[in-house]
Amino acid sequence: MFYGKLKNISIEDKVGIIGTSKKVKLFCGILFSDEKIKQDAFSILENKFGKIDFTSSIMPFDFSTYYNSEMGENLKRLWISFEKLILSSQLASIKVFTNSLEDSFAINSKRQINIDPGYITPANVILATTKDYSHRIYLDKGIYGEVTTIYKKNGYIKLPWSYPDYLSDIATKFLLDARQTLIARLKGG
């Protein structure tokens, strides 16, 4: 009987011990065309999650036309991160909040800003999404998580599903800078 065998296993024999949610660095990927809407959204995000500590350079979002029919042409992309660390288990709730924030700026049910939250760990970058796919796992509240890229040998490497803008020089610099800050904070620095 398998259960009887488990009762006799000592703590030293256990393969893994269930842990708790880890502290991670919250960030958001932002797509926008209207500067005022971006600034208003930043104010609301800071109210909710605390001070923004890193903002990437702005770059044209010319990697895809996926959002053009909804959000228009000449979209811009940037990333922000927050000084305060979060627990990784909070990501689904954060995505629900950012979706409602996007809706608050919508005109005729068309988004004017796209806010995709995720988090950075020392090992990887996780994005929240409402879309299920083979490489995503269900988190909670209708939200999935995706390992978008992983850190290896002083940089981030491409995965088969990595978004090209997340591998751009601007994104890479932002992610590396935010990662360094996270590591210092986790070490107590």
N, C-alpha and C positions, 0 to 999 in steps of 0.2 A: 504494500500500500504506500503510495507516494507521500501522502500527508504525514504518515508516521516517520518516514525518513527525514522530512523537513524539521520535525520537532527536535531531532537529535543533532542538528547542525549548529556548531558553535559560531559566534560572531566572527571569528577569524576565517571561517570557511565560506562566508557569504561573498558572492560575486560582486554585488553592488548594494549600496545603501541609498535609499531614496533621499534626495536632497530637496532643497527649496529653490524657489525662483531666484535667479541671480540679478545683481545690479548691472545695468547696461546703460548705454548712452542713446537717448532718444534723438532722432533726427527726422526731418521731413524733406522730401523732394517736392518742389513747388513748380508748377507750370502756370504761367499767367501771361497776359498781354497788357493789362491795365495796372499802372504803378500805384494808383490810389487803393485799388482793391487789394493789391499785395500788401501795402503798408497797413491797411485796416486788418487784414487777416493776421499779420505779424503781431499786432497789438493784442488781438484776441488770443492767439497762441501763447504769447508771453504771460498774459493774465492767467491762463489755464496751466501752463507747464513751467513757468519761471523764465528767467533771463535767457535770451539767445546768446550763446557764447561764440559760435562760429557761423559765418555766412560765406558761402562760396562766391566766386565771381559769377556774374550772369552770362549765360551763353544762349545763342539762338537754339531753339528746339527744332532742328531740321533732321532728326533721326527717323521720323515717322510722320505720316499724315493722319494717324489714327484719331487724334483729337480735333482736327480742323473743322469737321462738319458741326461739331458741338461748340467749340471754343473760338473758332475763327483762325485766321492766318497770323503769321508773325509772332508765334508763341515764344516765350523765353523760359529758360530753365535755370533753377538754382537750388541749392540745398542749405538748410539751416540745422543747427543742433542746439541743444539746451544744456545749460550749466548743471542743472539738477539731474542726477541719475534717477532712473526708474527701475522697477522690477520688470523682468521680461514678461511676466504673466499679465501685465497691464496692456499689452499691445492691442489686443482685440478691442478693448474699451476705448482706447485712444483712436483707433481707426473709425469706430462708430462716431466718436466726437468730430473728427476731421471731416467725415462724410456729411454730418449735419451742418458743419461750418461752410463747406462747399455749397450746400443747398441754400444757405442763408444769403449767399451772394448771387444765386442763379437768377437769370432773367428768362422768362418763358420756358422754364424747366431746362435751360441750357446753362451749364456751369461756366463761370467766368474765371475760376481758379481751380486748380487740381492740387490737392494736398495729400501726398502719400507718406504716411508715417512708417518708420522702421526703427531698428536699433542696431547699434554697433557693439560687438563683443571683441575681445582680443583676437578671436579666431575667424569671425565672419560678419556679414552684413545681412540682416533679416528685414524683409519688407512685408507689410500687411497688405492684403488684397481681398476683395469680395469675390474674386473669380477662382473657382476650383480648377486644378489641372494636375497632371500626373506627378509633378515634382513639388506640389504644395501639400501642406498638412492643415487639417482643420484645427483652429485655435478655440474659438468661442464666438457666440453672438453673430454667426454667419460670416465670420472672418477667417481667412486662411493665412498661413505664414509661408514665406519662401526664402530659402537661402539664395540670395541674389549673387553674391560673390564671396570668396573665401580669401583669407590672408595667408600668404605663404612666401617665404624668402623675401621679406622686405617690401611686399607689394600685394595687390589684389589680382587674382587670376580669373580668367573668363570661364564660366560654366556654360553648358550648351544653351541655357535659357537666359543668361545674363543680358540685361538691356544694354545696348551700345552706349547710351549716355552715361551709365554707371561705370563704364570703363574709360571714359574720356579723361584727359589730363586734369580738367577742372574738378571732376568728381573724385578722381583718385587723390588729388592733393587734399581736398576737403575731408575725405574719409580717413586718410592717413593722419592728418592733423587732429581730427576728432578722436581717432583711436589712441593716439599718444596721450591726449588729455585724459581719456578714460583709464588707461593703464596707470598713469600717475595718481589719479584719484583712488583707484582700487588698491594701490600700494600705500595709500595714506598721504600722498604728496599734494 
